[in-house]
Amino acid sequence: MFITRSSGSATRRPSAKVARALEIHRSVMACNAHIAIDRESTHALTAALMLPCYKAEFRTLVLAMTSDEERELRYALDDFCAGVA
């Protein structure tokens, strides 16, 4: 099954490693948002405790990727960041 990128070209669905890395990236972004909103809240405290775990898991996952998976992740993150801005 194919999905389209914002540029209009068709690409395959992300591999399992890339999909997991994207999930972790979303969690990192959510943690950063909770910390930025209210540093004194319970959510911010939980986010501050979880953030290093998510970052370590992301780093470990990326180190286990092939060069093709890394490239796929870079493109997916570029698309994600372009959508956020």
PDB file with SEQRES, HELIX, SHEET and CRYST1 records, atoms N, CA, C and O in Angstrom:
SEQRES   1 A   85  MET PHE ILE THR ARG SER SER GLY SER ALA THR ARG ARG          
SEQRES   2 A   85  PRO SER ALA LYS VAL ALA ARG ALA LEU GLU ILE HIS ARG          
SEQRES   3 A   85  SER VAL MET ALA CYS ASN ALA HIS ILE ALA ILE ASP ARG          
SEQRES   4 A   85  GLU SER THR HIS ALA LEU THR ALA ALA LEU MET LEU PRO          
SEQRES   5 A   85  CYS TYR LYS ALA GLU PHE ARG THR LEU VAL LEU ALA MET          
SEQRES   6 A   85  THR SER ASP GLU GLU ARG GLU LEU ARG TYR ALA LEU ASP          
SEQRES   7 A   85  ASP PHE CYS ALA GLY VAL ALA                                  
HELIX    1 AA1 ALA A   16  ILE A   37  1                                  22    
HELIX    2 AA2 THR A   42  LEU A   63  1                                  22    
HELIX    3 AA3 SER A   67  VAL A   84  1                                  18    
SHEET    1 AA1 2 PHE A   2  THR A   4  0                                        
SHEET    2 AA1 2 ALA A  10  ARG A  12 -1                                        
CRYST1    1.000    1.000    1.000  90.00  90.00  90.00 P 1           1          
ATOM      1  N   MET A   1       0.843  -1.171   0.000  1.00  0.00           N  
ATOM      2  CA  MET A   1       0.000   0.000   0.000  1.00  0.00           C  
ATOM      3  C   MET A   1       0.890   1.236   0.000  1.00  0.00           C  
ATOM      4  O   MET A   1       1.934   1.257   0.651  1.00  0.00           O  
ATOM      5  N   PHE A   2       0.474   2.259  -0.729  1.00  0.00           N  
ATOM      6  CA  PHE A   2       1.273   3.468  -0.840  1.00  0.00           C  
ATOM      7  C   PHE A   2       0.593   4.638  -0.145  1.00  0.00           C  
ATOM      8  O   PHE A   2      -0.634   4.709  -0.075  1.00  0.00           O  
ATOM      9  N   ILE A   3       1.394   5.538   0.359  1.00  0.00           N  
ATOM     10  CA  ILE A   3       0.902   6.799   0.892  1.00  0.00           C  
ATOM     11  C   ILE A   3       1.611   7.907   0.145  1.00  0.00           C  
ATOM     12  O   ILE A   3       2.657   7.673  -0.462  1.00  0.00           O  
ATOM     13  N   THR A   4       1.075   9.082   0.176  1.00  0.00           N  
ATOM     14  CA  THR A   4       1.726  10.176  -0.541  1.00  0.00           C  
ATOM     15  C   THR A   4       2.390  11.123   0.431  1.00  0.00           C  
ATOM     16  O   THR A   4       1.882  11.377   1.523  1.00  0.00           O  
ATOM     17  N   ARG A   5       3.516  11.635   0.026  1.00  0.00           N  
ATOM     18  CA  ARG A   5       4.214  12.657   0.802  1.00  0.00           C  
ATOM     19  C   ARG A   5       3.645  14.001   0.399  1.00  0.00           C  
ATOM     20  O   ARG A   5       2.929  14.111  -0.596  1.00  0.00           O  
ATOM     21  N   SER A   6       3.965  15.016   1.173  1.00  0.00           N  
ATOM     22  CA  SER A   6       3.448  16.352   0.891  1.00  0.00           C  
ATOM     23  C   SER A   6       3.925  16.864  -0.462  1.00  0.00           C  
ATOM     24  O   SER A   6       3.276  17.723  -1.059  1.00  0.00           O  
ATOM     25  N   SER A   7       5.054  16.346  -0.955  1.00  0.00           N  
ATOM     26  CA  SER A   7       5.566  16.784  -2.250  1.00  0.00           C  
ATOM     27  C   SER A   7       4.771  16.175  -3.401  1.00  0.00           C  
ATOM     28  O   SER A   7       4.922  16.588  -4.551  1.00  0.00           O  
ATOM     29  N   GLY A   8       3.919  15.187  -3.089  1.00  0.00           N  
ATOM     30  CA  GLY A   8       3.088  14.593  -4.117  1.00  0.00           C  
ATOM     31  C   GLY A   8       3.620  13.280  -4.656  1.00  0.00           C  
ATOM     32  O   GLY A   8       2.913  12.597  -5.396  1.00  0.00           O  
ATOM     33  N   SER A   9       4.863  12.897  -4.305  1.00  0.00           N  
ATOM     34  CA  SER A   9       5.403  11.637  -4.788  1.00  0.00           C  
ATOM     35  C   SER A   9       4.944  10.505  -3.873  1.00  0.00           C  
ATOM     36  O   SER A   9       4.801  10.691  -2.664  1.00  0.00           O  
ATOM     37  N   ALA A  10       4.716   9.336  -4.458  1.00  0.00           N  
ATOM     38  CA  ALA A  10       4.238   8.186  -3.683  1.00  0.00           C  
ATOM     39  C   ALA A  10       5.416   7.484  -3.015  1.00  0.00           C  
ATOM     40  O   ALA A  10       6.479   7.323  -3.615  1.00  0.00           O  
ATOM     41  N   THR A  11       5.214   7.068  -1.769  1.00  0.00           N  
ATOM     42  CA  THR A  11       6.229   6.312  -1.043  1.00  0.00           C  
ATOM     43  C   THR A  11       5.546   5.174  -0.297  1.00  0.00           C  
ATOM     44  O   THR A  11       4.328   5.175  -0.118  1.00  0.00           O  
ATOM     45  N   ARG A  12       6.357   4.191   0.140  1.00  0.00           N  
ATOM     46  CA  ARG A  12       5.800   3.084   0.906  1.00  0.00           C  
ATOM     47  C   ARG A  12       5.571   3.516   2.344  1.00  0.00           C  
ATOM     48  O   ARG A  12       6.112   4.525   2.797  1.00  0.00           O  
ATOM     49  N   ARG A  13       4.765   2.743   3.051  1.00  0.00           N  
ATOM     50  CA  ARG A  13       4.559   2.974   4.484  1.00  0.00           C  
ATOM     51  C   ARG A  13       5.893   2.811   5.186  1.00  0.00           C  
ATOM     52  O   ARG A  13       6.740   2.042   4.732  1.00  0.00           O  
ATOM     53  N   PRO A  14       6.096   3.531   6.298  1.00  0.00           N  
ATOM     54  CA  PRO A  14       7.376   3.420   7.007  1.00  0.00           C  
ATOM     55  C   PRO A  14       7.607   2.015   7.542  1.00  0.00           C  
ATOM     56  O   PRO A  14       6.663   1.303   7.884  1.00  0.00           O  
ATOM     57  N   SER A  15       8.877   1.627   7.609  1.00  0.00           N  
ATOM     58  CA  SER A  15       9.227   0.336   8.197  1.00  0.00           C  
ATOM     59  C   SER A  15       8.861   0.355   9.675  1.00  0.00           C  
ATOM     60  O   SER A  15       8.538   1.406  10.229  1.00  0.00           O  
ATOM     61  N   ALA A  16       8.913  -0.798  10.302  1.00  0.00           N  
ATOM     62  CA  ALA A  16       8.538  -0.906  11.716  1.00  0.00           C  
ATOM     63  C   ALA A  16       9.445  -0.033  12.592  1.00  0.00           C  
ATOM     64  O   ALA A  16       8.961   0.632  13.507  1.00  0.00           O  
ATOM     65  N   LYS A  17      10.747  -0.032  12.320  1.00  0.00           N  
ATOM     66  CA  LYS A  17      11.674   0.778  13.112  1.00  0.00           C  
ATOM     67  C   LYS A  17      11.388   2.267  12.937  1.00  0.00           C  
ATOM     68  O   LYS A  17      11.403   3.033  13.901  1.00  0.00           O  
ATOM     69  N   VAL A  18      11.131   2.661  11.703  1.00  0.00           N  
ATOM     70  CA  VAL A  18      10.853   4.075  11.431  1.00  0.00           C  
ATOM     71  C   VAL A  18       9.537   4.484  12.074  1.00  0.00           C  
ATOM     72  O   VAL A  18       9.443   5.564  12.657  1.00  0.00           O  
ATOM     73  N   ALA A  19       8.531   3.642  11.975  1.00  0.00           N  
ATOM     74  CA  ALA A  19       7.242   3.944  12.598  1.00  0.00           C  
ATOM     75  C   ALA A  19       7.398   4.090  14.110  1.00  0.00           C  
ATOM     76  O   ALA A  19       6.826   5.002  14.708  1.00  0.00           O  
ATOM     77  N   ARG A  20       8.168   3.198  14.728  1.00  0.00           N  
ATOM     78  CA  ARG A  20       8.406   3.279  16.185  1.00  0.00           C  
ATOM     79  C   ARG A  20       9.183   4.549  16.530  1.00  0.00           C  
ATOM     80  O   ARG A  20       8.875   5.211  17.520  1.00  0.00           O  
ATOM     81  N   ALA A  21      10.182   4.892  15.726  1.00  0.00           N  
ATOM     82  CA  ALA A  21      10.950   6.116  15.971  1.00  0.00           C  
ATOM     83  C   ALA A  21      10.050   7.350  15.875  1.00  0.00           C  
ATOM     84  O   ALA A  21      10.215   8.295  16.646  1.00  0.00           O  
ATOM     85  N   LEU A  22       9.119   7.348  14.952  1.00  0.00           N  
ATOM     86  CA  LEU A  22       8.184   8.476  14.828  1.00  0.00           C  
ATOM     87  C   LEU A  22       7.269   8.570  16.047  1.00  0.00           C  
ATOM     88  O   LEU A  22       6.964   9.668  16.514  1.00  0.00           O  
ATOM     89  N   GLU A  23       6.832   7.418  16.560  1.00  0.00           N  
ATOM     90  CA  GLU A  23       6.014   7.415  17.778  1.00  0.00           C  
ATOM     91  C   GLU A  23       6.799   7.996  18.948  1.00  0.00           C  
ATOM     92  O   GLU A  23       6.278   8.804  19.718  1.00  0.00           O  
ATOM     93  N   ILE A  24       8.048   7.580  19.073  1.00  0.00           N  
ATOM     94  CA  ILE A  24       8.886   8.095  20.159  1.00  0.00           C  
ATOM     95  C   ILE A  24       9.116   9.591  19.992  1.00  0.00           C  
ATOM     96  O   ILE A  24       9.099  10.337  20.970  1.00  0.00           O  
ATOM     97  N   HIS A  25       9.329  10.027  18.763  1.00  0.00           N  
ATOM     98  CA  HIS A  25       9.529  11.459  18.504  1.00  0.00           C  
ATOM     99  C   HIS A  25       8.298  12.260  18.927  1.00  0.00           C  
ATOM    100  O   HIS A  25       8.431  13.337  19.508  1.00  0.00           O  
ATOM    101  N   ARG A  26       7.110  11.745  18.640  1.00  0.00           N  
ATOM    102  CA  ARG A  26       5.878  12.418  19.072  1.00  0.00           C  
ATOM    103  C   ARG A  26       5.808  12.501  20.598  1.00  0.00           C  
ATOM    104  O   ARG A  26       5.355  13.504  21.149  1.00  0.00           O  
ATOM    105  N   SER A  27       6.260  11.441  21.278  1.00  0.00           N  
ATOM    106  CA  SER A  27       6.271  11.441  22.737  1.00  0.00           C  
ATOM    107  C   SER A  27       7.255  12.470  23.280  1.00  0.00           C  
ATOM    108  O   SER A  27       6.961  13.151  24.263  1.00  0.00           O  
ATOM    109  N   VAL A  28       8.413  12.588  22.651  1.00  0.00           N  
ATOM    110  CA  VAL A  28       9.400  13.597  23.056  1.00  0.00           C  
ATOM    111  C   VAL A  28       8.806  14.995  22.890  1.00  0.00           C  
ATOM    112  O   VAL A  28       8.949  15.846  23.767  1.00  0.00           O  
ATOM    113  N   MET A  29       8.140  15.222  21.762  1.00  0.00           N  
ATOM    114  CA  MET A  29       7.522  16.532  21.512  1.00  0.00           C  
ATOM    115  C   MET A  29       6.429  16.823  22.544  1.00  0.00           C  
ATOM    116  O   MET A  29       6.307  17.952  23.019  1.00  0.00           O  
ATOM    117  N   ALA A  30       5.645  15.819  22.882  1.00  0.00           N  
ATOM    118  CA  ALA A  30       4.591  15.995  23.883  1.00  0.00           C  
ATOM    119  C   ALA A  30       5.187  16.308  25.251  1.00  0.00           C  
ATOM    120  O   ALA A  30       4.675  17.166  25.971  1.00  0.00           O  
ATOM    121  N   CYS A  31       6.262  15.621  25.612  1.00  0.00           N  
ATOM    122  CA  CYS A  31       6.931  15.900  26.891  1.00  0.00           C  
ATOM    123  C   CYS A  31       7.435  17.343  26.919  1.00  0.00           C  
ATOM    124  O   CYS A  31       7.236  18.061  27.900  1.00  0.00           O  
ATOM    125  N   ASN A  32       8.080  17.753  25.846  1.00  0.00           N  
ATOM    126  CA  ASN A  32       8.584  19.128  25.784  1.00  0.00           C  
ATOM    127  C   ASN A  32       7.453  20.142  25.907  1.00  0.00           C  
ATOM    128  O   ASN A  32       7.611  21.179  26.552  1.00  0.00           O  
ATOM    129  N   ALA A  33       6.324  19.846  25.294  1.00  0.00           N  
ATOM    130  CA  ALA A  33       5.176  20.752  25.369  1.00  0.00           C  
ATOM    131  C   ALA A  33       4.640  20.846  26.795  1.00  0.00           C  
ATOM    132  O   ALA A  33       4.346  21.942  27.272  1.00  0.00           O  
ATOM    133  N   HIS A  34       4.512  19.720  27.476  1.00  0.00           N  
ATOM    134  CA  HIS A  34       4.018  19.734  28.863  1.00  0.00           C  
ATOM    135  C   HIS A  34       4.963  20.514  29.773  1.00  0.00           C  
ATOM    136  O   HIS A  34       4.520  21.258  30.648  1.00  0.00           O  
ATOM    137  N   ILE A  35       6.251  20.341  29.563  1.00  0.00           N  
ATOM    138  CA  ILE A  35       7.234  21.049  30.379  1.00  0.00           C  
ATOM    139  C   ILE A  35       7.171  22.548  30.105  1.00  0.00           C  
ATOM    140  O   ILE A  35       7.298  23.355  31.026  1.00  0.00           O  
ATOM    141  N   ALA A  36       6.977  22.919  28.850  1.00  0.00           N  
ATOM    142  CA  ALA A  36       6.937  24.334  28.483  1.00  0.00           C  
ATOM    143  C   ALA A  36       5.673  25.029  28.973  1.00  0.00           C  
ATOM    144  O   ALA A  36       5.704  26.220  29.284  1.00  0.00           O  
ATOM    145  N   ILE A  37       4.563  24.299  29.045  1.00  0.00           N  
ATOM    146  CA  ILE A  37       3.285  24.910  29.424  1.00  0.00           C  
ATOM    147  C   ILE A  37       3.256  25.283  30.898  1.00  0.00           C  
ATOM    148  O   ILE A  37       2.945  26.421  31.248  1.00  0.00           O  
ATOM    149  N   ASP A  38       3.577  24.340  31.751  1.00  0.00           N  
ATOM    150  CA  ASP A  38       3.500  24.605  33.191  1.00  0.00           C  
ATOM    151  C   ASP A  38       4.472  23.692  33.915  1.00  0.00           C  
ATOM    152  O   ASP A  38       4.182  22.516  34.134  1.00  0.00           O  
ATOM    153  N   ARG A  39       5.609  24.223  34.282  1.00  0.00           N  
ATOM    154  CA  ARG A  39       6.659  23.427  34.916  1.00  0.00           C  
ATOM    155  C   ARG A  39       6.252  22.870  36.275  1.00  0.00           C  
ATOM    156  O   ARG A  39       6.896  21.944  36.767  1.00  0.00           O  
ATOM    157  N   GLU A  40       5.217  23.400  36.887  1.00  0.00           N  
ATOM    158  CA  GLU A  40       4.813  22.972  38.222  1.00  0.00           C  
ATOM    159  C   GLU A  40       3.721  21.899  38.218  1.00  0.00           C  
ATOM    160  O   GLU A  40       3.368  21.380  39.277  1.00  0.00           O  
ATOM    161  N   SER A  41       3.188  21.564  37.055  1.00  0.00           N  
ATOM    162  CA  SER A  41       2.090  20.596  37.013  1.00  0.00           C  
ATOM    163  C   SER A  41       2.606  19.158  37.139  1.00  0.00           C  
ATOM    164  O   SER A  41       3.783  18.870  36.922  1.00  0.00           O  
ATOM    165  N   THR A  42       1.685  18.280  37.496  1.00  0.00           N  
ATOM    166  CA  THR A  42       2.009  16.864  37.592  1.00  0.00           C  
ATOM    167  C   THR A  42       2.402  16.310  36.227  1.00  0.00           C  
ATOM    168  O   THR A  42       3.301  15.475  36.127  1.00  0.00           O  
ATOM    169  N   HIS A  43       1.728  16.773  35.179  1.00  0.00           N  
ATOM    170  CA  HIS A  43       2.039  16.318  33.826  1.00  0.00           C  
ATOM    171  C   HIS A  43       3.454  16.719  33.432  1.00  0.00           C  
ATOM    172  O   HIS A  43       4.171  15.944  32.799  1.00  0.00           O  
ATOM    173  N   ALA A  44       3.852  17.922  33.805  1.00  0.00           N  
ATOM    174  CA  ALA A  44       5.200  18.385  33.474  1.00  0.00           C  
ATOM    175  C   ALA A  44       6.249  17.581  34.230  1.00  0.00           C  
ATOM    176  O   ALA A  44       7.302  17.256  33.681  1.00  0.00           O  
ATOM    177  N   LEU A  45       5.965  17.263  35.476  1.00  0.00           N  
ATOM    178  CA  LEU A  45       6.900  16.451  36.262  1.00  0.00           C  
ATOM    179  C   LEU A  45       7.045  15.062  35.646  1.00  0.00           C  
ATOM    180  O   LEU A  45       8.158  14.559  35.496  1.00  0.00           O  
ATOM    181  N   THR A  46       5.935  14.454  35.296  1.00  0.00           N  
ATOM    182  CA  THR A  46       5.971  13.139  34.657  1.00  0.00           C  
ATOM    183  C   THR A  46       6.723  13.218  33.332  1.00  0.00           C  
ATOM    184  O   THR A  46       7.530  12.345  33.015  1.00  0.00           O  
ATOM    185  N   ALA A  47       6.454  14.266  32.565  1.00  0.00           N  
ATOM    186  CA  ALA A  47       7.138  14.449  31.282  1.00  0.00           C  
ATOM    187  C   ALA A  47       8.636  14.605  31.485  1.00  0.00           C  
ATOM    188  O   ALA A  47       9.425  14.045  30.724  1.00  0.00           O  
ATOM    189  N   ALA A  48       9.036  15.357  32.500  1.00  0.00           N  
ATOM    190  CA  ALA A  48      10.456  15.554  32.768  1.00  0.00           C  
ATOM    191  C   ALA A  48      11.140  14.249  33.160  1.00  0.00           C  
ATOM    192  O   ALA A  48      12.314  14.043  32.853  1.00  0.00           O  
ATOM    193  N   LEU A  49      10.411  13.374  33.832  1.00  0.00           N  
ATOM    194  CA  LEU A  49      10.971  12.079  34.210  1.00  0.00           C  
ATOM    195  C   LEU A  49      11.050  11.120  33.019  1.00  0.00           C  
ATOM    196  O   LEU A  49      11.977  10.315  32.933  1.00  0.00           O  
ATOM    197  N   MET A  50      10.094  11.203  32.115  1.00  0.00           N  
ATOM    198  CA  MET A  50      10.048  10.294  30.973  1.00  0.00           C  
ATOM    199  C   MET A  50      10.932  10.726  29.808  1.00  0.00           C  
ATOM    200  O   MET A  50      11.373   9.888  29.022  1.00  0.00           O  
ATOM    201  N   LEU A  51      11.190  12.008  29.692  1.00  0.00           N  
ATOM    202  CA  LEU A  51      11.924  12.537  28.545  1.00  0.00           C  
ATOM    203  C   LEU A  51      13.270  11.845  28.312  1.00  0.00           C  
ATOM    204  O   LEU A  51      13.554  11.463  27.177  1.00  0.00           O  
ATOM    205  N   PRO A  52      14.108  11.668  29.336  1.00  0.00           N  
ATOM    206  CA  PRO A  52      15.390  10.981  29.083  1.00  0.00           C  
ATOM    207  C   PRO A  52      15.205   9.533  28.607  1.00  0.00           C  
ATOM    208  O   PRO A  52      16.011   9.031  27.823  1.00  0.00           O  
ATOM    209  N   CYS A  53      14.165   8.875  29.071  1.00  0.00           N  
ATOM    210  CA  CYS A  53      13.883   7.502  28.641  1.00  0.00           C  
ATOM    211  C   CYS A  53      13.521   7.466  27.161  1.00  0.00           C  
ATOM    212  O   CYS A  53      14.029   6.636  26.408  1.00  0.00           O  
ATOM    213  N   TYR A  54      12.639   8.376  26.752  1.00  0.00           N  
ATOM    214  CA  TYR A  54      12.260   8.442  25.342  1.00  0.00           C  
ATOM    215  C   TYR A  54      13.466   8.768  24.468  1.00  0.00           C  
ATOM    216  O   TYR A  54      13.649   8.161  23.413  1.00  0.00           O  
ATOM    217  N   LYS A  55      14.280   9.714  24.896  1.00  0.00           N  
ATOM    218  CA  LYS A  55      15.458  10.091  24.102  1.00  0.00           C  
ATOM    219  C   LYS A  55      16.435   8.931  23.977  1.00  0.00           C  
ATOM    220  O   LYS A  55      16.998   8.716  22.904  1.00  0.00           O  
ATOM    221  N   ALA A  56      16.645   8.181  25.051  1.00  0.00           N  
ATOM    222  CA  ALA A  56      17.544   7.032  25.007  1.00  0.00           C  
ATOM    223  C   ALA A  56      16.998   5.943  24.088  1.00  0.00           C  
ATOM    224  O   ALA A  56      17.746   5.328  23.328  1.00  0.00           O  
ATOM    225  N   GLU A  57      15.691   5.712  24.163  1.00  0.00           N  
ATOM    226  CA  GLU A  57      15.076   4.703  23.299  1.00  0.00           C  
ATOM    227  C   GLU A  57      15.189   5.115  21.834  1.00  0.00           C  
ATOM    228  O   GLU A  57      15.471   4.278  20.977  1.00  0.00           O  
ATOM    229  N   PHE A  58      14.973   6.391  21.542  1.00  0.00           N  
ATOM    230  CA  PHE A  58      15.084   6.905  20.180  1.00  0.00           C  
ATOM    231  C   PHE A  58      16.514   6.715  19.674  1.00  0.00           C  
ATOM    232  O   PHE A  58      16.727   6.234  18.561  1.00  0.00           O  
ATOM    233  N   ARG A  59      17.477   7.090  20.489  1.00  0.00           N  
ATOM    234  CA  ARG A  59      18.895   6.979  20.115  1.00  0.00           C  
ATOM    235  C   ARG A  59      19.266   5.515  19.832  1.00  0.00           C  
ATOM    236  O   ARG A  59      19.932   5.225  18.837  1.00  0.00           O  
ATOM    237  N   THR A  60      18.841   4.608  20.693  1.00  0.00           N  
ATOM    238  CA  THR A  60      19.132   3.181  20.517  1.00  0.00           C  
ATOM    239  C   THR A  60      18.506   2.655  19.231  1.00  0.00           C  
ATOM    240  O   THR A  60      19.128   1.889  18.495  1.00  0.00           O  
ATOM    241  N   LEU A  61      17.292   3.063  18.972  1.00  0.00           N  
ATOM    242  CA  LEU A  61      16.591   2.626  17.769  1.00  0.00           C  
ATOM    243  C   LEU A  61      17.284   3.137  16.509  1.00  0.00           C  
ATOM    244  O   LEU A  61      17.448   2.389  15.545  1.00  0.00           O  
ATOM    245  N   VAL A  62      17.686   4.397  16.512  1.00  0.00           N  
ATOM    246  CA  VAL A  62      18.351   4.969  15.338  1.00  0.00           C  
ATOM    247  C   VAL A  62      19.693   4.284  15.090  1.00  0.00           C  
ATOM    248  O   VAL A  62      20.065   4.050  13.940  1.00  0.00           O  
ATOM    249  N   LEU A  63      20.417   3.963  16.150  1.00  0.00           N  
ATOM    250  CA  LEU A  63      21.704   3.286  15.986  1.00  0.00           C  
ATOM    251  C   LEU A  63      21.546   1.893  15.378  1.00  0.00           C  
ATOM    252  O   LEU A  63      22.477   1.386  14.752  1.00  0.00           O  
ATOM    253  N   ALA A  64      20.390   1.274  15.552  1.00  0.00           N  
ATOM    254  CA  ALA A  64      20.133  -0.058  15.009  1.00  0.00           C  
ATOM    255  C   ALA A  64      19.574  -0.023  13.587  1.00  0.00           C  
ATOM    256  O   ALA A  64      19.341  -1.074  12.992  1.00  0.00           O  
ATOM    257  N   MET A  65      19.359   1.167  13.039  1.00  0.00           N  
ATOM    258  CA  MET A  65      18.769   1.297  11.709  1.00  0.00           C  
ATOM    259  C   MET A  65      19.810   1.140  10.603  1.00  0.00           C  
ATOM    260  O   MET A  65      20.993   1.428  10.781  1.00  0.00           O  
ATOM    261  N   THR A  66      19.326   0.675   9.468  1.00  0.00           N  
ATOM    262  CA  THR A  66      20.157   0.653   8.263  1.00  0.00           C  
ATOM    263  C   THR A  66      20.204   2.074   7.699  1.00  0.00           C  
ATOM    264  O   THR A  66      19.448   2.944   8.133  1.00  0.00           O  
ATOM    265  N   SER A  67      21.081   2.301   6.746  1.00  0.00           N  
ATOM    266  CA  SER A  67      21.167   3.640   6.148  1.00  0.00           C  
ATOM    267  C   SER A  67      19.866   3.995   5.419  1.00  0.00           C  
ATOM    268  O   SER A  67      19.468   5.160   5.404  1.00  0.00           O  
ATOM    269  N   ASP A  68      19.207   3.011   4.820  1.00  0.00           N  
ATOM    270  CA  ASP A  68      17.921   3.279   4.158  1.00  0.00           C  
ATOM    271  C   ASP A  68      16.853   3.677   5.171  1.00  0.00           C  
ATOM    272  O   ASP A  68      16.058   4.581   4.911  1.00  0.00           O  
ATOM    273  N   GLU A  69      16.830   3.011   6.317  1.00  0.00           N  
ATOM    274  CA  GLU A  69      15.858   3.353   7.358  1.00  0.00           C  
ATOM    275  C   GLU A  69      16.147   4.741   7.925  1.00  0.00           C  
ATOM    276  O   GLU A  69      15.219   5.503   8.197  1.00  0.00           O  
ATOM    277  N   GLU A  70      17.423   5.076   8.106  1.00  0.00           N  
ATOM    278  CA  GLU A  70      17.776   6.418   8.590  1.00  0.00           C  
ATOM    279  C   GLU A  70      17.297   7.486   7.611  1.00  0.00           C  
ATOM    280  O   GLU A  70      16.753   8.513   8.017  1.00  0.00           O  
ATOM    281  N   ARG A  71      17.503   7.236   6.330  1.00  0.00           N  
ATOM    282  CA  ARG A  71      17.063   8.181   5.305  1.00  0.00           C  
ATOM    283  C   ARG A  71      15.541   8.319   5.340  1.00  0.00           C  
ATOM    284  O   ARG A  71      15.005   9.425   5.261  1.00  0.00           O  
ATOM    285  N   GLU A  72      14.861   7.195   5.457  1.00  0.00           N  
ATOM    286  CA  GLU A  72      13.392   7.194   5.532  1.00  0.00           C  
ATOM    287  C   GLU A  72      12.922   8.003   6.748  1.00  0.00           C  
ATOM    288  O   GLU A  72      11.953   8.757   6.662  1.00  0.00           O  
ATOM    289  N   LEU A  73      13.613   7.839   7.872  1.00  0.00           N  
ATOM    290  CA  LEU A  73      13.260   8.578   9.082  1.00  0.00           C  
ATOM    291  C   LEU A  73      13.492  10.073   8.898  1.00  0.00           C  
ATOM    292  O   LEU A  73      12.667  10.888   9.310  1.00  0.00           O  
ATOM    293  N   ARG A  74      14.609  10.430   8.284  1.00  0.00           N  
ATOM    294  CA  ARG A  74      14.883  11.863   8.038  1.00  0.00           C  
ATOM    295  C   ARG A  74      13.786  12.498   7.200  1.00  0.00           C  
ATOM    296  O   ARG A  74      13.308  13.587   7.517  1.00  0.00           O  
ATOM    297  N   TYR A  75      13.382  11.814   6.122  1.00  0.00           N  
ATOM    298  CA  TYR A  75      12.310  12.343   5.276  1.00  0.00           C  
ATOM    299  C   TYR A  75      11.000  12.470   6.045  1.00  0.00           C  
ATOM    300  O   TYR A  75      10.287  13.465   5.915  1.00  0.00           O  
ATOM    301  N   ALA A  76      10.693  11.458   6.844  1.00  0.00           N  
ATOM    302  CA  ALA A  76       9.451  11.495   7.636  1.00  0.00           C  
ATOM    303  C   ALA A  76       9.478  12.621   8.662  1.00  0.00           C  
ATOM    304  O   ALA A  76       8.469  13.295   8.869  1.00  0.00           O  
ATOM    305  N   LEU A  77      10.627  12.833   9.308  1.00  0.00           N  
ATOM    306  CA  LEU A  77      10.740  13.921  10.287  1.00  0.00           C  
ATOM    307  C   LEU A  77      10.688  15.274   9.607  1.00  0.00           C  
ATOM    308  O   LEU A  77      10.121  16.218  10.156  1.00  0.00           O  
ATOM    309  N   ASP A  78      11.275  15.388   8.408  1.00  0.00           N  
ATOM    310  CA  ASP A  78      11.184  16.640   7.650  1.00  0.00           C  
ATOM    311  C   ASP A  78       9.720  16.961   7.349  1.00  0.00           C  
ATOM    312  O   ASP A  78       9.281  18.099   7.517  1.00  0.00           O  
ATOM    313  N   ASP A  79       8.963  15.947   6.902  1.00  0.00           N  
ATOM    314  CA  ASP A  79       7.543  16.151   6.625  1.00  0.00           C  
ATOM    315  C   ASP A  79       6.781  16.524   7.882  1.00  0.00           C  
ATOM    316  O   ASP A  79       5.922  17.405   7.857  1.00  0.00           O  
ATOM    317  N   PHE A  80       7.102  15.843   9.000  1.00  0.00           N  
ATOM    318  CA  PHE A  80       6.441  16.118  10.271  1.00  0.00           C  
ATOM    319  C   PHE A  80       6.722  17.555  10.722  1.00  0.00           C  
ATOM    320  O   PHE A  80       5.807  18.282  11.111  1.00  0.00           O  
ATOM    321  N   CYS A  81       7.975  17.948  10.666  1.00  0.00           N  
ATOM    322  CA  CYS A  81       8.354  19.300  11.120  1.00  0.00           C  
ATOM    323  C   CYS A  81       7.771  20.376  10.216  1.00  0.00           C  
ATOM    324  O   CYS A  81       7.417  21.456  10.688  1.00  0.00           O  
ATOM    325  N   ALA A  82       7.670  20.094   8.929  1.00  0.00           N  
ATOM    326  CA  ALA A  82       7.079  21.054   8.002  1.00  0.00           C  
ATOM    327  C   ALA A  82       5.592  21.245   8.318  1.00  0.00           C  
ATOM    328  O   ALA A  82       5.051  22.339   8.160  1.00  0.00           O  
ATOM    329  N   GLY A  83       4.942  20.172   8.764  1.00  0.00           N  
ATOM    330  CA  GLY A  83       3.523  20.254   9.110  1.00  0.00           C  
ATOM    331  C   GLY A  83       3.287  20.991  10.420  1.00  0.00           C  
ATOM    332  O   GLY A  83       2.223  21.580  10.614  1.00  0.00           O  
ATOM    333  N   VAL A  84       4.261  20.968  11.316  1.00  0.00           N  
ATOM    334  CA  VAL A  84       4.133  21.629  12.611  1.00  0.00           C  
ATOM    335  C   VAL A  84       4.334  23.127  12.473  1.00  0.00           C  
ATOM    336  O   VAL A  84       3.657  23.911  13.137  1.00  0.00           O  
ATOM    337  N   ALA A  85       5.254  23.523  11.621  1.00  0.00           N  
ATOM    338  CA  ALA A  85       5.601  24.946  11.478  1.00  0.00           C  
ATOM    339  C   ALA A  85       4.529  25.760  10.826  1.00  0.00           C  
ATOM    340  O   ALA A  85       4.694  26.967  10.647  1.00  0.00           O  
TER     341      ALA A  85                                                      
END                                                                             
